[in-house]
Amino acid sequence: MSLPKQRVIPALRITDDAVSKAYYVEKLGFSVEWEHRFEPHFPVFMSIHRDGMQLYLTQHKGDCEPGGLVHFVVEDVAALYEELQERGAFVCEAPNDELGFLCMTVQDPDGNKLRFMEPSPNHLSGN
């Protein structure tokens, strides 16, 4: 059995699956991999992905609380910033290098934050 490249999948709490799904797909460019409900009109648990990055979105109150923060390592923060601006995503922190590498943060309708980071050449080489 071969393990996937991403071996940890964070879950973020959402309150309105239709609003969150539209935001993640239309504004952030993710695709829905699958959705699960125990019964129609029950809370949803879904898997979304983009460029090899995967997240779970859950309406189940016992899973976690809204307001999480997930970090993603990407190749080009500036290009992603431009794309997400064009898509109308809520960028709450424009690209900056306050953490020692280029990063930006977006926020979803439930207050969850996704921080996209581009490592510096020194960070990639282990220096």
C-alpha positions in Angstrom: 0.0 0.0 0.0 1.3 3.4 -0.9 0.6 6.3 1.4 -0.7 9.6 0.0 1.7 12.5 -0.1 -0.4 14.5 2.3 -0.8 12.3 5.4 -2.7 14.7 7.7 -6.1 16.0 6.7 -7.4 19.0 8.8 -11.1 19.4 9.4 -12.8 22.8 9.6 -16.2 23.4 11.0 -18.8 24.9 8.8 -22.3 26.0 9.6 -24.0 26.3 6.2 -22.9 23.6 3.7 -24.3 25.4 0.6 -22.6 28.7 1.5 -19.3 27.0 2.4 -19.2 24.7 -0.6 -19.8 27.7 -2.9 -17.1 29.7 -1.2 -14.5 27.0 -1.3 -15.3 26.0 -4.9 -16.0 29.4 -6.5 -13.8 31.7 -4.5 -10.9 29.4 -3.5 -10.7 27.0 -6.4 -11.2 23.8 -4.5 -13.1 20.8 -5.9 -15.5 18.6 -3.9 -14.1 15.0 -3.8 -17.0 13.5 -1.9 -19.8 14.4 0.6 -21.4 12.2 3.2 -24.7 12.5 5.2 -26.2 9.8 7.4 -29.7 10.9 6.2 -31.0 13.6 3.9 -31.0 17.0 5.7 -28.5 15.7 8.3 -25.2 17.6 8.7 -22.6 17.1 5.9 -19.0 15.9 6.1 -17.1 16.5 2.9 -13.7 16.2 1.4 -12.4 19.0 -0.8 -9.0 19.4 -2.6 -6.9 21.7 -4.7 -3.4 21.3 -6.1 -2.7 18.2 -3.9 -4.0 19.9 -0.7 -7.0 18.3 1.0 -9.4 19.5 3.7 -12.4 18.0 5.4 -15.4 20.4 6.0 -17.8 19.3 8.7 -21.2 20.5 10.0 -21.0 18.1 12.9 -20.9 20.1 16.1 -18.8 17.5 17.9 -16.0 17.5 15.4 -14.5 21.0 16.0 -15.4 24.6 16.4 -15.5 27.3 13.7 -12.4 29.6 13.7 -9.6 27.1 12.8 -6.4 27.9 11.0 -4.7 25.7 8.5 -1.4 26.3 6.8 -0.7 25.3 3.2 2.7 25.3 1.4 2.4 26.6 -2.1 4.9 27.4 -4.9 3.8 31.0 -5.7 1.9 33.1 -3.2 1.8 36.2 -5.4 0.1 34.2 -8.3 -2.4 32.6 -5.9 -3.1 36.0 -4.3 -4.0 37.4 -7.8 -6.2 34.4 -8.6 -8.1 34.6 -5.3 -8.5 38.4 -5.6 -10.1 37.8 -9.1 -12.3 35.1 -7.7 -13.5 37.5 -4.9 -12.1 35.6 -2.0 -11.8 37.4 1.4 -8.1 37.9 1.8 -7.7 39.1 5.4 -3.9 39.2 5.3 -2.3 40.2 2.0 1.1 38.7 1.0 3.8 39.6 3.5 7.0 38.1 4.9 6.3 38.6 8.6 6.9 34.9 9.4 10.2 34.6 7.5 8.6 33.5 4.2 6.0 34.9 1.9 2.4 34.2 3.2 -1.2 35.4 2.9 -4.3 34.5 4.8 -7.9 34.1 3.5 -11.0 33.6 5.7 -14.1 31.6 5.0 -17.7 32.5 5.9 -17.4 30.8 9.3 -14.2 32.6 10.3 -11.8 29.7 9.5 -8.5 30.9 8.1 -6.3 29.4 5.5 -2.7 30.6 5.4 -0.9 30.0 2.1 2.9 30.1 2.5 5.8 30.2 0.0 9.0 29.0 1.7 12.1 31.1 1.2 15.1 29.5 -0.6 16.8 29.3 2.8 13.9 27.5 4.3 13.8 24.9 1.5 17.5 24.1 1.8 17.2 23.6 5.6 19.3 26.7 6.4 
